[in-house]
Amino acid sequence: MATRYPPRRRSGGGAVAIVLVLLGLVAGVVLVGIAAVGDRGGREPSGDVLSPADVDRDTPVAQPEPLSSDLDLGTWSAGVAERSSVPQRALRAYANAELMQRAAAPDCRLSWVTLAGIGRVESDHGRLGRAELDADGVARPSIIGVPLDGSDGVREIRDTEGGALDGDTVYDRAVGPMQFLPTTWERYGADGNGDGVRDPHQLDDAALAAARYLCAGGRDTASGEGWWDGVLTYNRSISYARTVWAAADRYAAAVVATP
């Protein structure tokens, strides 16, 4: 995923990330710097600043009622978007992933709020830097992580896929709005929008892949232990997991407030 190691804590990390974003835009991509949790490229939407929740490990996240299989995703996402600050197109992707994953693995009990929490922390729902989700759910410009070259705070992962996903033939990089490593995408990549293509830059696909990854090994993500175990496979940082927890909790409260 984006960083399967603790994020760098050095002061100035956000500034480094901003430089990477600006350089990446010249090349037609957004480059994700390894900064402190909640400082993904220096962009924070107005009124939506996240901080890690002061909760203990294995504290459950509030779970909204499971989405109905006959849910009108357009109507539902429009209502939740007004209260949650999550883009409507992203909400549709997270909800669709919940529905598909619950059908495939009902015992995992995965909620869209967990996927939205991860999407918020990883890429601000595909809006990192100047990226935006288009109508097809693709983040443009593409969101690409820094090279995993073994430098300070970064694991070394040599190229595994000839640059097919990340454009780097020397080192691997995390890609897309849910920030998948190429090797993880190879195993869990999914076709969430039914177009016959598995694309980590397309949020329906990436959200369903994240759902599969979180539910791997028979986890019950509605339990505190299962939720934390799943999120910590994304990033082995308690602060990261607490920030995802805070976002998921906020989104759960937003949907309760939605008529």
N, C-alpha and C positions, 0 to 999 in steps of 0.2 A: 504494500500500500504506500501511502505517501512517504512515511518515515517509520520503518519498523525498528526504530531505535529512538531513544529520548531526544527531543528537539534541542537544538543548541540554546544555551542560556546566556551567552555572552551579550554584554551591552552593545548596542549598535546593530543587532541582528536585523531589526526592522529596516534600518537604513540600507543595509546590504541587500535585503529583499527588494526594496524599492528600486535600487539600481538595476537589479536583475530583471524586474518587470519592465523597466524602460528599455533596456537593451533587447529584451525579448520581443517587444512590440515592433522594433525595427525589423526583426526577422520574421514577423507574422505569427509569433507565439507569445504567450505569457509564461515567463520563467518563474517557478516557485522557489523562493529562497528558503533556507532552513532557519527560521526565526523562532522566537518564543511563541508558545501556544497562544492563539488568539491574535497573532500579528502575522497574518498570512499575506505578505507582500505589501504591508503598510496600508491596506484598504479596510476601513471599518464603516459600514453604512451608518448614516446618521440615526441615532436612537436605538442602535442594535449592537452595542458594545458588549462583548461576552467576557466573563471572568470565570475561572474555575469555581465550581460549587464547593462549599465547605461540607463535604459529605465523606463518610468512611467508605472504603472499598466494600463492595457487595451490597451497598444500599440500592434497593430497587428504584427504577425510574417509574413514574406514574404511567400507567398504560390506559390509553383511551379504549373505548369499545372497539373490537375488531371491525374493520370495514366490511360492509355487506358486499357479496359477490355481484349484486345488481346495482351497485352504486353508480350514480351519474358523476363521473370524475370531473367533468367540466363545472357543474353546479357546485359540487363539494369544494373543489379547489378554489373557486372564486370566493366563496364565503370564508374559508380558512386563510386565504392570502390577505384579506383585509385586516385580520387580527394578528397575524404571525410575522409579517414582513418577509415571508418566503415567497418567491415568485410563483405565480400560478402554474407555469409550465414545470417548474421543479416539483411542486406538490403533486402534480399528476404522475410524475415519474416515481416518486417515493410511494404514493398510494398504489400504483400499479404493481410495484415490486412487492409490497406487502401482500396484495391479493394473490399474486403468482406464487410467492414463497409459502404462504399459508396453505395453498392448494397442494403444493409439492411436499411440504414438511410441516404439517399442522402442529406438531408437538414443540416446534421451535417458538411459536407464538410471537413472531416478530412483528413489531409495530412500525409504521411509517415514521413515527417521531424519532426513533433511533437512527434511521437512515438520514432523516433531515438534520439531526444533530451532527452526524459525521459530515454530511455535505456542507453544513455551515462552517465547520472548523477547517475542512480541507480546502474549500475553494469559494466560500460564500455562495454556495448553490450555483456554481458555474460563472460567477461574476467577479472573479479575482482580477485585480488590475483593471483593465478596460475590457475584459472578456464579458460576453453576454450569451445567454442561451437563445438560440434562434427558435423559430416555430417548430422545427423538427427535433428540438432538444439537444442540439449540438452546441458545445461551448466554442465560440469564435471570438478572438483568435484562440488556437489550441492552448491548453494549459499544460505546461511541461515542467517537471521538476529539475532541480540542479543535478549535475552529473554525480553519481555515487562513486566518487573517486578516492575515498579514504582520507580526505582532508578533514580538518578539525571538526568533530561532531557529526561526521558522515561516514557510514559504512562504505566499504569498497565492494562494488558488485560490477564485475566486468560485463561487457555486452553479451546478451544471451539471444538476441533476435535480429541481429544485423541492422539495427536501427529502424526496423519496420514500423514500430509504434512510436518511438521517441526521437527518431532522427539522429541518434548517436550510435556510432559503430564502435566506440571504445568502451564506454560505460553505460550501464542502464540508468534510466531516469523514470520517476513516477509520472503517470500521464492521466489526463482527463479530470473532470470535475470531482471524481471520487478518489483520484490519485492512486492508481494501481501500478505496482511494479509489473513489468512485462511477464516475469515468471508466474506471478500470482494471477495475472489476467489469463495466461495460457491455461491455467487449471480451473479457474472459476468464471471466466468470461462468459457472458450470457447475451441472448438476443431478446431484450425486453420489449422491443417495439414491433417484433414480428416481421422485420424486413429481410430476414435471412442472413444478416450480417451481425457479427459481434464487434462492436466498436466502443472502446473505452472512453472516447470523446463524446459519445452520445449518452445522455443521462438516463434514459430508460434502460439501456443495456448496462450501464455502470451501476445503477442503483440495484438492479436485480442481481448482478454479480456480487455486490457488497452484501446483499441479503444472503446469498448462498455461502459466502465466506463467513459471515457472522454465525450462521446456523450449522457450520461444519462440526462434525464430531458429535452430533446429537444434542447440541446446546439448547437449553430453554431460556431464551432471551427475556422472558417475562420475569424470571427469577433474578434476584440480585447477583448471585454468583455467576449465572450463565451470561447475564448482560455484561458484566465487567470482564469476564474471560474473553468474550467475543470482541469487545471494543479494544481491549489491550493487545489482541493480536494485530489490530490495525496499527497501533503505536504503543510501545511498551513504556508509556509514561503515565503515571497516576494523574499528573496535572492535565495531560491531554484528555484522559478519560473523564475527569471531573468537568472539563470544559464541554465535552460532548454531552455529559449528563445534564449540565445546566441548560444547554440548548434544547435537548429533548424534553426536559421538564417544562420549559417555556412553551414549546409547541403543544405539549399535552394540555396545558392550561388554556392555550388559544382555542383548541378545538372544542373544549368543554364550553367555552364562552360563545361558540358559534351556534346560532339557532339551527 
